[in-house]
Amino acid sequence: MLYVSGFDPRGASHYHALYRDESARQTVVNGLAVEVGPRRRDADGNPQWPLVAQDGDQAVSTDYVFLRWDDVVRRHWPRSDARVWVEVARTSWHYLQCGALARGRQLAKGPIVVLAAFFAQLFLLLAGLPLGALAVFAGLRLGGVDWPVASAGAAAFGVALLMLIHTVEKRMNMRWLARGYVFPWRQERGAAPELDARLDAHARTLIRRVRSGDYDEVLVVGHSLGCMLACSIVARALAVEPSLATGRTVLSLLTLGQWIPLQGLLPEAQRFRGELACLGTAAGLHWVDASAPPDGCCFPLCDPLAAVGLAPAGRQPGRPVLISPRFVRMFGADAYARLRRDKFRLHFQYLMASDLLTDYDYFRITAGSRTLAHLFPANTP
C-alpha cells in the first residue's frame, strides 16, 4: 500500500503513530487485530512499516509505504499570518478571474464557506477590531462614561472579538487549510518544480512494486490535497506502462476527502486533466472516491472527471466509484455532534477509528484480506 498525505508538514513518524493508535482502537469495533511494525526506509528512500493482520482464517501481510512529500510542504509553508493572507487573496483573485471559483461554488459549498470564513476573520482583524473598539469607546463617552471606563469597555470588546476569532480558528484551523488552498496554483504555475520530479519518482516506485509480483494488490491512497498527487502518480505510472493494472497484481486507487476540482479547474492544469482522463480510461484500474458531505474541506460525492469538464472517449463505466463514509453512522449522537464541531478533525476521520461498525473501515481496507474492488465494486449498468 502506498499512502500520500495531504498538505501536511508532519512526516512519516506522525502517520505511523496515527495508524498504530487508531488501528488498535478499531480492533474493538471490527475484530481485526493489526500488528504495526517499526518504520524503516525502503529501497527508494520512502518510510514504510509492516502490517500483519489475522482476517478470519487468513493471515494478511502488508507493506504500508509513506510516499514522502512533507519536505516539499515545509518548503512551501508560509510562516507568517500576513504571508498566508496575501497568498490567499492572490490565489482567490486568480480563481475568480479564470472562473474556477464560480464553478467550484457550484460543485460544493463547504470549501467556499471555509474560504469566506477566512476572509471574514481577516476583515474582523483589520477593520472590525479597531472600528468596533473605537465605536464602543465613543458610545460610552457620549453616554457620559469617564474615559478610563470607556477605554476598559473598548478593550473588553477587543478581547471578546479576539476570543471569538480564536474559537473559530480552533474549530476550523483555517490557516492550515488556507496554506493547502494556495498550493495547487503554486504547483501549476511552476513555483514548486521539485514536486514534479518527486511525483515521477513515486510513479517509478509504484511500477516497481506492481512488477515485483510480491503483492496481491497494490493500493494507492491519497488523502485531502494528496488525492491530486495520488492521481498523478498512478497516471504517470500508467503512461510508462499502460498494462500495469492488467497483470496478476491488482492496482487500486482510493481518494479520501478529495480536493481534485481545486486543481483540475485551473486553466494551467492541462497536464493534470490529462492524467485524470487517463485514470478514467485505463484498463484494469479500480478507483474508489470516498468523501463525506459533512466534511467542509472536500468536494463530496463529486465525479472528479465531470467536475473539471472531462468526458474522455473510452471512459470505464462506474469509475470512480463514489461513496460516502457516512460518518454519522460511525458514532453515537453526542460523539458525532462533538466531531462535527471540530471541522479539521472531521477531515481526518477517513484515516481514524470509529465507535460503531460501518461499511467504510480504513483499517479493513488497508490491512484486511479483500481488495478494494471486493469491498466497493463498481456500479456498472
JOHU-V170406 format. One record per residue. N is the residue number from 1. RES is the residue in one small letter. SS is DSSP state (a for helix, b for strand, c for the rest). PHI is phi in whole degrees, -180 to 180 (NA if undefined). PSI is psi in whole degrees, 0 to 359 (none if undefined). Layout:
# JOHU-V170406
N,RES,SS,PHI,PSI + N,RES,SS,PHI,PSI
This chain:
# JOHU-V170406
1,m,c,NA,135 + 2,l,b,-117,122 + 3,y,b,-112,135 + 4,v,b,-120,116 + 5,s,c,-76,170 + 6,g,c,-77,196 + 7,f,c,-76,85 + 8,d,c,-138,119 + 9,p,c,-73,348 + 10,r,c,-74,137 + 11,g,c,-99,206 + 12,a,a,-63,326 + 13,s,a,-61,321 + 14,h,a,-65,313 + 15,y,a,-74,332 + 16,h,a,-65,312 + 17,a,a,-65,321 + 18,l,a,-62,314 + 19,y,a,-65,317 + 20,r,a,-60,312 + 21,d,a,-71,317 + 22,e,a,-74,326 + 23,s,a,-66,324 + 24,a,a,-65,320 + 25,r,a,-65,320 + 26,q,a,-71,336 + 27,t,a,-57,324 + 28,v,a,-63,331 + 29,v,a,-91,313 + 30,n,a,-105,353 + 31,g,c,74,6 + 32,l,c,-94,103 + 33,a,c,-82,121 + 34,v,b,-114,123 + 35,e,b,-93,118 + 36,v,b,-101,117 + 37,g,b,-83,180 + 38,p,b,-76,159 + 39,r,b,-77,145 + 40,r,b,-153,170 + 41,r,b,-93,139 + 42,d,c,-88,184 + 43,a,c,-64,338 + 44,d,c,-95,3 + 45,g,c,87,6 + 46,n,c,-89,139 + 47,p,b,-65,142 + 48,q,b,-148,160 + 49,w,b,-145,146 + 50,p,b,-82,146 + 51,l,b,-120,133 + 52,v,b,-127,124 + 53,a,b,-135,151 + 54,q,b,-110,104 + 55,d,b,-104,96 + 56,g,c,65,237 + 57,d,c,-97,12 + 58,q,b,-112,130 + 59,a,b,-89,130 + 60,v,b,-122,129 + 61,s,b,-116,134 + 62,t,b,-136,139 + 63,d,b,-99,116 + 64,y,b,-96,108 + 65,v,b,-104,127 + 66,f,b,-95,106 + 67,l,c,-78,107 + 68,r,c,-70,135 + 69,w,c,-153,11 + 70,d,a,-62,330 + 71,d,a,-67,324 + 72,v,a,-66,317 + 73,v,a,-58,314 + 74,r,a,-62,327 + 75,r,a,-72,339 + 76,h,c,-117,31 + 77,w,c,-106,100 + 78,p,c,-57,132 + 79,r,c,-83,322 + 80,s,c,-95,149 + 81,d,a,-62,322 + 82,a,a,-61,319 + 83,r,a,-66,321 + 84,v,a,-61,313 + 85,w,a,-63,319 + 86,v,a,-64,316 + 87,e,a,-65,319 + 88,v,a,-65,316 + 89,a,a,-63,316 + 90,r,a,-64,316 + 91,t,a,-66,317 + 92,s,a,-63,321 + 93,w,a,-62,320 + 94,h,a,-66,315 + 95,y,a,-62,323 + 96,l,a,-68,316 + 97,q,a,-65,319 + 98,c,a,-86,357 + 99,g,c,88,357 + 100,a,a,-69,328 + 101,l,a,-67,317 + 102,a,a,-65,318 + 103,r,a,-66,320 + 104,g,a,-63,323 + 105,r,a,-64,326 + 106,q,a,-69,329 + 107,l,a,-81,321 + 108,a,c,-158,135 + 109,k,c,-86,332 + 110,g,a,-55,305 + 111,p,a,-61,327 + 112,i,a,-70,323 + 113,v,a,-64,317 + 114,v,a,-62,317 + 115,l,a,-64,317 + 116,a,a,-64,321 + 117,a,a,-63,324 + 118,f,a,-65,315 + 119,f,a,-69,328 + 120,a,a,-64,320 + 121,q,a,-62,316 + 122,l,a,-61,317 + 123,f,a,-63,318 + 124,l,a,-63,322 + 125,l,a,-71,316 + 126,l,a,-83,325 + 127,a,a,-119,314 + 128,g,a,-63,320 + 129,l,a,-67,304 + 130,p,a,-68,319 + 131,l,a,-69,320 + 132,g,a,-65,317 + 133,a,a,-63,320 + 134,l,a,-65,320 + 135,a,a,-65,319 + 136,v,a,-63,315 + 137,f,a,-61,313 + 138,a,a,-65,320 + 139,g,a,-64,318 + 140,l,a,-68,321 + 141,r,a,-66,319 + 142,l,a,-65,334 + 143,g,c,-82,5 + 144,g,c,89,10 + 145,v,c,-79,139 + 146,d,c,-60,152 + 147,w,a,-63,326 + 148,p,a,-63,320 + 149,v,a,-70,321 + 150,a,a,-64,321 + 151,s,a,-64,319 + 152,a,a,-65,322 + 153,g,a,-65,318 + 154,a,a,-64,320 + 155,a,a,-65,320 + 156,a,a,-63,321 + 157,f,a,-61,314 + 158,g,a,-61,317 + 159,v,a,-64,317 + 160,a,a,-62,319 + 161,l,a,-67,319 + 162,l,a,-65,323 + 163,m,a,-65,321 + 164,l,a,-63,314 + 165,i,a,-61,318 + 166,h,a,-64,321 + 167,t,a,-65,315 + 168,v,a,-64,318 + 169,e,a,-61,319 + 170,k,a,-66,322 + 171,r,a,-72,326 + 172,m,a,-112,344 + 173,n,c,49,53 + 174,m,a,-65,327 + 175,r,a,-66,322 + 176,w,a,-64,311 + 177,l,a,-63,324 + 178,a,a,-64,321 + 179,r,a,-62,320 + 180,g,a,-69,325 + 181,y,a,-62,322 + 182,v,a,-82,345 + 183,f,a,-71,319 + 184,p,a,-56,321 + 185,w,a,-70,324 + 186,r,a,-58,316 + 187,q,a,-63,314 + 188,e,a,-72,336 + 189,r,c,-93,12 + 190,g,c,83,18 + 191,a,c,-87,358 + 192,a,c,-134,64 + 193,p,a,-64,335 + 194,e,a,-66,334 + 195,l,a,-69,323 + 196,d,a,-60,315 + 197,a,a,-65,324 + 198,r,a,-67,320 + 199,l,a,-64,320 + 200,d,a,-63,319 + 201,a,a,-64,319 + 202,h,a,-68,327 + 203,a,a,-64,320 + 204,r,a,-66,323 + 205,t,a,-61,315 + 206,l,a,-60,314 + 207,i,a,-59,315 + 208,r,a,-64,320 + 209,r,a,-65,318 + 210,v,a,-70,316 + 211,r,a,-65,334 + 212,s,c,-61,332 + 213,g,c,75,10 + 214,d,c,-84,351 + 215,y,c,-128,146 + 216,d,c,-74,326 + 217,e,b,-144,138 + 218,v,b,-111,114 + 219,l,b,-107,124 + 220,v,b,-101,125 + 221,v,b,-120,128 + 222,g,b,-121,140 + 223,h,b,-121,135 + 224,s,c,60,232 + 225,l,c,-65,338 + 226,g,a,-65,345 + 227,c,a,-62,320 + 228,m,a,-64,319 + 229,l,a,-66,318 + 230,a,a,-61,319 + 231,c,a,-62,316 + 232,s,a,-64,319 + 233,i,a,-62,311 + 234,v,a,-65,317 + 235,a,a,-65,320 + 236,r,a,-68,325 + 237,a,a,-66,318 + 238,l,a,-68,330 + 239,a,a,-66,325 + 240,v,a,-75,319 + 241,e,c,-136,88 + 242,p,c,-59,335 + 243,s,c,-91,13 + 244,l,a,-58,325 + 245,a,a,-93,9 + 246,t,a,-113,6 + 247,g,c,-90,196 + 248,r,c,-66,322 + 249,t,c,-81,124 + 250,v,b,-73,136 + 251,l,b,-111,123 + 252,s,b,-130,155 + 253,l,b,-132,130 + 254,l,b,-126,118 + 255,t,b,-109,134 + 256,l,b,-125,123 + 257,g,c,59,50 + 258,q,c,-75,148 + 259,w,c,-114,25 + 260,i,a,-53,317 + 261,p,a,-63,335 + 262,l,a,-57,324 + 263,q,a,-95,319 + 264,g,a,-67,338 + 265,l,c,-85,350 + 266,l,c,-69,135 + 267,p,c,-62,334 + 268,e,c,-76,351 + 269,a,c,-91,41 + 270,q,a,-62,317 + 271,r,a,-65,318 + 272,f,a,-63,319 + 273,r,a,-64,325 + 274,g,a,-63,323 + 275,e,a,-68,322 + 276,l,a,-64,319 + 277,a,a,-62,321 + 278,c,a,-60,317 + 279,l,a,-65,328 + 280,g,a,-72,336 + 281,t,a,-113,347 + 282,a,c,-62,136 + 283,a,c,-73,135 + 284,g,c,89,340 + 285,l,c,-73,139 + 286,h,b,-116,122 + 287,w,b,-123,125 + 288,v,b,-119,131 + 289,d,b,-114,118 + 290,a,b,-112,120 + 291,s,c,-148,140 + 292,a,c,-105,126 + 293,p,c,-53,324 + 294,p,c,-68,345 + 295,d,c,-79,105 + 296,g,c,-76,2 + 297,c,c,-109,30 + 298,c,c,-152,176 + 299,f,c,-107,90 + 300,p,c,-73,139 + 301,l,c,49,42 + 302,c,c,-114,118 + 303,d,c,-61,112 + 304,p,a,-62,326 + 305,l,a,-73,310 + 306,a,a,-62,326 + 307,a,a,-61,327 + 308,v,c,-103,14 + 309,g,c,83,25 + 310,l,c,-101,135 + 311,a,c,-141,67 + 312,p,c,-68,141 + 313,a,c,-64,137 + 314,g,c,82,16 + 315,r,c,-62,134 + 316,q,c,-72,133 + 317,p,c,-64,144 + 318,g,c,71,25 + 319,r,c,-125,125 + 320,p,c,-80,161 + 321,v,b,-75,122 + 322,l,b,-98,123 + 323,i,b,-134,156 + 324,s,c,-108,131 + 325,p,c,-66,347 + 326,r,c,54,64 + 327,f,a,-55,328 + 328,v,a,-61,332 + 329,r,a,-86,355 + 330,m,a,-86,347 + 331,f,c,-142,159 + 332,g,c,-69,171 + 333,a,a,-59,314 + 334,d,a,-67,316 + 335,a,a,-64,321 + 336,y,a,-68,323 + 337,a,a,-62,319 + 338,r,a,-65,320 + 339,l,a,-63,317 + 340,r,a,-66,332 + 341,r,a,-71,336 + 342,d,c,-104,89 + 343,k,a,-63,323 + 344,f,a,-68,316 + 345,r,a,-63,322 + 346,l,a,-61,324 + 347,h,a,-67,340 + 348,f,c,-99,2 + 349,q,a,-63,335 + 350,y,a,-55,331 + 351,l,a,-102,7 + 352,m,c,-124,169 + 353,a,c,-76,162 + 354,s,c,-123,167 + 355,d,c,-87,334 + 356,l,c,-126,154 + 357,l,c,-82,131 + 358,t,c,-135,176 + 359,d,c,-64,325 + 360,y,c,-87,120 + 361,d,c,-145,102 + 362,y,a,-57,327 + 363,f,a,-82,328 + 364,r,a,-72,328 + 365,i,a,-66,315 + 366,t,a,-92,339 + 367,a,a,-125,356 + 368,g,c,-84,184 + 369,s,c,-90,345 + 370,r,c,-98,145 + 371,t,c,-74,167 + 372,l,a,-61,323 + 373,a,a,-67,328 + 374,h,a,-73,324 + 375,l,a,-75,321 + 376,f,c,-136,82 + 377,p,c,-68,157 + 378,a,c,-70,142 + 379,n,c,-90,89 + 380,t,c,-99,151 + 381,p,c,-61,none
